[in-house]
Amino acid sequence: MSTELTPSDRELLKRHAGEGYGMMEPIIASTAVAASPADVWAAISVPGNLTRIHPFCERNEVSIWDGAASRDHVRYYSGVHYHRQFLDWFDGVGYDLVLGPPEARTALVRWRVGEPDPATASKANANASCCEFAIKVVALLRHDVPAEQREHYAEHMIRRPLPSYLDSVVRGTGYFAETGTPVTKNQFGPHPIYSPAD
């Protein structure tokens, strides 16, 4: 998964976010999973899956679950509420969506299951089926917000907190795919925005 903005990223933004947005540099987290691609896909493709794989998600309410027409809500332990609108659905491989508070869009997100990365595959049991799981986030910045406020948002809501957030989600997905056991709240540590320490 590219760490650069791709033509596909730009095309998705144009199609689904509309005018008035700029894109930040992508942030990606990935992990080697000691489970088959089919097991990881099963973990991320069922309705309400976030309560089993996402250590900061208290509730995952589904409005519609029908491939690229899917819509759901993420309610975090901190009380933050996001809506996910799915855009593209690739059976066995992943999906693309836009995310943000209801009636707003703050990020383009891509979830992907793929072949193991040779650089990280050693983390997975060499005798087991394994694959790579990755999430790529391209944050959206509104052009009608003053530049100083945009930069503050980019630094304090995206660049600093997002890498650890994504790391926890990909690790939670791997953990569930490998063990069949749902993650617990803050299993890999708390998050200041989405699930602070008790």
Secondary structure, 3 states (H helix, E strand, C coil): CCCCCCHHHHHHHHHHCCCCEEECCCEEEEEEECCCHHHHHHHHCCCCCHHHHCCCEEEEEEEECCHHHCEEEEEECCCCEEEEEEEEEECCCEEEEEEECCCCCCEEEEEEEECCCCCCHHHCCCCCCCEEEEEEEEEEEECCCCHHHHHHHHHHHHHCCHHHHHHHHHHHHHHHHHHCCCCCCCCCCCECCCECCC
